Amino acid sequence: MVCCAMNMTRKKLQDQGTGQVPALRFRPHHFLCSLGFEGKGYSDAFTANMTAIVMGQLRASGGADTVIEVVGQTDDICQPCPKRRGSKCTSQARIEALDRRHAKALNLQTGDRLTWGQASARIREHVKPDDLQTICAGCQWLDLGLCQAAVKRLHRQD
């Protein structure tokens, strides 16, 4: 019943101009961030927003069908971030480097649309836990090991 209600809701939400389901907007590095998210963030507002997106949508029932559009600037996760300045970040050069490495590793381009299930499959196919040392170099969260543990769990699902 939930599945059918969700499908009806998605159809109601389709953009009338294109027929496409509204998508979450993610910059490339946020795919792996979402996989590894464990309730930590830059501020209470950021953490609440990230929790709503990751736990309330991506990891919720039917979350694999959530559509995500790749963007080349601040996205839905960035909105309440205290480091956001308009469509940029106070750490813009570091973030752009992270985005380039993630886009290359996951074969993502600005404008791509994929579901969370497709993104997870792409991560499983292209990223091994030890790859994060290179892909995520410069990320302040890397040393916590949350993303590496999440990638390991993803590979165990094979």
C-alpha positions in Angstrom: 0.0 0.0 0.0 2.8 2.4 0.9 4.5 1.6 -2.5 1.3 2.4 -4.4 0.8 5.6 -2.5 4.4 6.6 -3.1 4.0 6.0 -6.8 0.8 8.1 -6.9 2.6 10.9 -5.0 5.5 10.8 -7.5 3.1 11.0 -10.4 1.4 14.0 -8.8 4.8 15.6 -8.2 5.9 15.2 -11.8 7.0 18.4 -13.4 4.2 19.3 -15.8 6.6 20.7 -18.4 8.9 17.7 -18.7 7.0 14.8 -17.0 10.1 14.3 -14.8 9.9 13.5 -11.1 11.4 16.4 -9.0 14.9 15.4 -8.1 17.2 16.0 -5.1 20.1 18.1 -6.2 23.6 16.7 -5.3 27.0 17.9 -6.1 29.2 14.9 -6.9 30.9 14.4 -3.5 27.5 14.2 -1.7 26.8 10.8 -3.1 29.5 9.2 -0.9 28.7 11.6 2.0 25.1 10.4 2.0 26.2 6.7 2.0 28.5 7.3 5.0 26.3 9.8 6.9 25.9 8.9 10.6 24.3 12.0 12.2 27.3 14.3 12.3 27.5 17.7 10.6 28.8 21.3 10.5 25.9 22.7 12.6 22.6 21.6 14.1 20.6 22.9 11.0 23.0 21.2 8.6 22.7 17.9 10.5 18.9 18.1 10.7 18.8 18.8 6.9 21.2 15.9 6.1 19.2 13.6 8.4 16.0 14.5 6.6 17.5 13.8 3.2 19.5 10.7 4.0 17.3 9.0 6.7 14.0 10.5 5.6 14.4 9.9 1.9 17.4 7.8 0.7 17.3 5.2 3.5 13.6 5.2 3.9 11.3 2.6 2.4 11.4 3.2 -1.4 14.5 5.4 -1.1 16.3 3.5 -3.8 13.8 5.1 -6.2 14.7 8.7 -5.1 15.8 10.7 -8.2 19.0 12.8 -7.8 20.3 15.3 -10.3 24.0 16.1 -10.3 24.8 19.8 -10.0 28.0 21.8 -10.1 27.3 24.1 -7.2 25.7 24.2 -3.8 22.9 21.7 -3.6 20.1 20.5 -1.3 22.5 19.2 1.3 24.4 22.5 1.3 21.4 24.8 1.9 21.8 25.2 5.7 25.6 24.8 5.8 27.3 27.6 7.7 30.1 27.5 5.1 27.7 28.3 2.2 28.0 31.7 0.5 25.3 31.8 -2.2 26.1 29.1 -4.7 29.7 28.7 -3.4 31.5 27.5 -0.2 34.1 29.2 2.0 36.2 26.2 1.1 35.4 26.4 -2.6 38.8 25.2 -4.0 38.8 22.1 -1.7 35.1 21.3 -2.5 35.7 21.6 -6.2 38.7 19.2 -6.0 36.5 16.7 -4.0 33.7 17.1 -6.6 36.1 16.5 -9.5 37.5 13.3 -8.0 34.1 12.0 -7.0 32.6 12.8 -10.5 35.5 10.9 -12.1 35.3 7.9 -9.8 31.5 7.6 -10.2 31.3 8.7 -13.9 29.0 11.6 -13.0 28.5 14.8 -15.0 26.5 17.9 -14.2 22.9 17.3 -15.4 22.9 13.5 -14.9 19.8 12.1 -13.3 19.9 8.8 -11.5 18.1 7.1 -8.6 19.7 6.5 -5.3 19.7 2.8 -6.1 21.6 3.4 -9.3 24.0 5.7 -7.5 24.6 3.0 -4.8 25.2 0.4 -7.5 27.7 2.8 -9.2 29.5 3.3 -5.9 29.7 -0.5 -5.3 31.0 -1.0 -8.9 33.6 1.8 -8.9 34.7 2.5 -5.4 36.6 0.2 -3.0 37.0 1.2 0.7 40.7 2.0 0.3 39.9 4.3 -2.7 38.5 6.8 -0.3 42.0 7.9 0.8 42.4 9.4 -2.7 38.9 10.3 -3.7 38.1 12.0 -0.4 41.6 13.5 0.3 41.1 16.8 2.1 37.7 15.9 3.6 37.5 16.6 7.3 35.3 13.6 7.9 37.6 11.0 6.3 39.5 10.1 9.4 36.3 9.2 11.2 36.1 6.1 8.9 32.3 6.4 8.5 32.4 6.4 4.7 34.9 3.6 4.5 32.7 1.5 6.8 29.7 2.3 4.7 31.5 1.3 1.4 32.6 -1.9 3.1 28.9 -2.7 4.1 27.8 -1.9 0.5 30.3 -4.4 -0.9 29.2 -7.1 1.6 25.7 -6.8 0.0 27.0 -8.4 -3.2 
